[in-house]
Amino acid sequence: MTSSLLMIAASFLFATMSVCVKLASSDYGAGEIVMYRGLVGVAMIALMARVHGLSLRTTVPAMHFWRSLSGVCALSLWFYSIGQLPLATAMTLNYMSSVWMALFLIGGAVLLGTNKVDSRLVAAVLLGFVGVALVLRPTIDQQQAWHGIAGLLSGMLSALAYLQITALGRAGEPEYRIVFYFSVGGVIAGALVSLSGIVGPTRFHSHSPKGLALLLAVGLLATVAQLMMTRAYGRGKTLVNASLQYLGIVFSSLYGVWLFNELLHWTAVLGIVLIVGAGLAATLLRSRVESSPHAVSES
């Protein structure tokens, strides 16, 4: 399968996963969903490694720890926002990661003084946050501000996780091992988040056949999509993959209208368009900066 098809399929699976998360949110807390999603991921990757004779032993446990910490926090906040926000809105806020990475790049250049700040990159970041303001405006009017802020923070933490994934790749860690330890972190952190009550109730809920099916679906869809997306980024061009990844917003919008009768306000639609445009512009400009011999390293 080509990298483009892998990315399209992964975007569709992530959007489908978000539907299952939204449905499961009526019965489980965000931390619980993260924990069970991690359990399924651990089981799938461990089985795959055993069948193919792959090693799960790593020489960089500290790197996996920090990647898992940022990734699981991002995932918990994202799942929390999905529970109350329109699917397209929650997906869009999480996909702000490209804009956040551009902001990190600008901050690094300013602090280190090793690179002139590209005004186009600054404009892309500002455009992205204008889009956020438009997306959150109807959300705040509906008394769902905390969920909007959680979705925005999930995008920022996702950006940190992506940078750590890049560093792990440079350290020679294969994609399946990165996903495995992220899933392990999800099991541990998801349980701790549930018990702490940070993003939901401080107890574990009993199961029903429907609830178990949704949790299993979340784990299966997320793990397969994550593997496909990781492979797509390893094979294809970054800008093409980033463009196709935004199809997840389209798929989520269609799911929202079809299953939950979610009709976005025109300001939210405009905000989504601005965020997608800013994300693509930031991805293109970042790739040019990183290819420069004077670029600031992201790792």
N, C-alpha and C positions, 0 to 999 in steps of 0.2 A: 504494500500500500504506500502511495506517495505521501510526502510530508503534508501536502495540502489536504488530502483526503483524511489523513490522521487528525489534523487540526479541526476540520469540519465535524468529524465524528466525535471528537473529544468535546467540542463546544456543545453539541447536541446532548451528549451524555451528561455533561455538567448541568445543563438547563433542566434535563429530566430529573437529575438528582435534586435540584432545588425545589421541584414540585413535591418530591417525596419528603424533603425536609419540612416544607410548609405544612403538608398534611400531618406529618409526625409531630409537629410542634404543638398540636392540640393535646397530645398525650404525654409528651416528654419535654424535659428542659434541654436547652442548647448543649450543655455539657454532656448530658446523657447521649445525645445523638452523636456528638463528636467521639465519645468513648466507644460506642457500638460500631461506628464507622471505622474506627481504628482497629477494633477486634477483627472485623471482616477483612480489613486490609492485611493485617498481620498473618491471618490464616491463609489468605490467597498467595501472598508473596512467599511465605515459608513453604507452602506446597509446591509452588513453581520452582523455588530454589532446590528443593529435594528431588523433584522429577528431572530437572536439567543438570543436577550436580553442581549447582552454583554455591559459592561461599557467602555467608552473611557476616563473616568476621570483618571488622573494620579497624584500621589503624588511626582513624581520626574521630574518636568518639565525641570529643569536645565540640567539633564542628557540627556533628549531627545533633548534639544537644541544643545548641543555639538555633540551628535551623528549625528543629522541632518546636522549640519554645515560641519563636515568632510565628511559625506556621500554624500551630495549634491555637494560639491566642487569636490570630486572624480568622481562623475557621470558626471558632466559638462565637466571635462577634458577628461574623457573617450569618451563621445559622440563627443567631438571635434576631438579627434584622430581618431575615427572610420570614420569620414567624408573623410579623405585623405589617411589613411594607409590601407594596406591589412587587411581584417577582422581578420585573424589569428594573425597578428602582434599586432594589437590593443588589441585583447583578451589576448594575452600572456603577454603584458606589464601590463595590469590590474591585471592579476593573479600573478604578482610578490609580492602580498600582503603577502604571506607566508614567503617569503625571508625577506621582510621588518620587519615583526613581529619578526623573528629570530634576526635581527639586533637590534631592540629595546630591546629585551631580553638581548643581549650581552651588550649593552650600559647601561642598568639598573644594571646589575651585576657588571660592572666595576665601575660605579659611586657610588653604594651603598657599594661595597666591601663585599657583603654578600654571594657571590656565585662564585666559580671558573668557569672561562669561558671554555666551552667545545670546544676544538680545532676542533672537527668534525662539530660543529655548525658554527664556523668561516669559515671552508672550504666550507660548504654548501652555506653560504652567498657569498663568493668569486666566487664560481662556478656559482651562479645565475647572478652575475654582468658580468662575462665573457660571459654568454649567452646573456645578454642584449647588450653587445658590438657587438656580432655577429648578433643579430636581427636588431640592428639599423644601422649597416654598409651599407647595400644596401639602407636603408631609407635615410640616410644622403646624399648618392650619388644622390638620386632623389630629392634633395632640399626640403625634408620634415622633417627636423630636429626638428622644433618646435612641430610638431604633435607627433613625437617620444618622446620628452621630456614631453609633456602633458600626454601621455599614461603612462610613467614611474611615473610621479607624481600622477596620478590617483591610481596606485597600492599602493603607499606609504600612501596616504590618506585613501584608502580602508582598509589598515591594522589598522590605527587608529580607523576607524569606527567599525571594527570587535571587537577590544578590548572594545570599548564602548558598543557594543551590549552584550558582555559577562558580563559587569558590570550591564547592565540593567536586564539581565536575573537573575543575583544574587540578584538584588533588588526586584525580583518577578514580573517584567513586562511581560505579555504574548506576544507571537509573533505578534498577530494581532495589538496590541497597538503600538508596536515598528515600525511596517511597516506603520501604520496610521500616526504617528507623523513625520516619515521620509518623507512621501508623502506630508504632510502639509508643511514641510520645503522645499521640492522640489518646491512647487507652489510659495512660497515667494522668495526663493533664485533664482529660475530659472528666475523669472520676473526681479529681481534686476541684475542678471548677464546679461540678455538681454539688459537692459537699460544702463548698465555700459560699455558694449562692450568689456569685458575682453576676451571672447572666441568667438566673433562673431559680427555681425552688431548690431548697437544700435537702432533697430526698430523691430516692430512686423510685420510679413508678413501676407498678405491676404491668405485666404484658397481656396483650390480647393477640389473637391471630393476625388481625389487621396491623397492629403496631409492630409485631415481629417482622411481618412481610415488608413494611416500610423501612425498618431499620436495616434489614438485609439488602434491600434495594439500594439504599443510600450507600452502604459499604461497597457493594459490587460496582455500582455505576461510578462512584468516586475513584475507586482504585484503578479500574480499567481506563477511565478518562485520564487520570493522572499519568499513567504509564504511556498512553498514546500521545498526550501533549508533550511529555518529556522527550519522547522519541522524535516527535515532529520538530521540536526546537533543536534537537541534536542533528537532524538531517537537513532541514530546510533553511530558508532565509528568514531572518528575524522579522523584518518588516512584513513579509507575506504572512507569516504565522500570526503576528500581532493583529493584522487586518482580519484574518479569518477567525481569530479568537473572539472578536466582537460580535460574531454571529450568535454567540451565546445570549446576547441581549435581545436579538431578534427572536430567537427561539423562546426565551423567557416571556417576552411580550405576547407572543402567540399563545403560549400556555396560559398566561394570566387572563387573557380575554376569553379563551375557550373554557377553562376550568373554574376560574374564580370571578368572572365578570369584571375584571379590572380594566377600567378605561382611564388612561393617563391624561392628566390635564395638558393643554397645549404647551404650557411653560415647561413641564417635565419632559415632554418630547423634545423640545428645543434644547433643553439642558443635556439630554442624552446625546443628541447630535453634536453638541459642543464638546462634551467629554470624549466622545469617540474620536472626533477630529483632533482634539488636543493630544490624546493618547497616541494616535498614529504619528502626528507631527513630532512629538517628543521621542518616540521610538526611532524615527528616521534621523533626527538630529543627534540623539545619543549615540547611534551607531556610527555616525560620522566623527563625533568627538572621540569615541573609544578607539577608532582606527587611526587617529592622529598619533604621531610619535610622542607628543607632549600631553597626551590624555591623562586624566586622573584615573587610577585603577579603582574599580568597584569592589575588589575583593579585600 
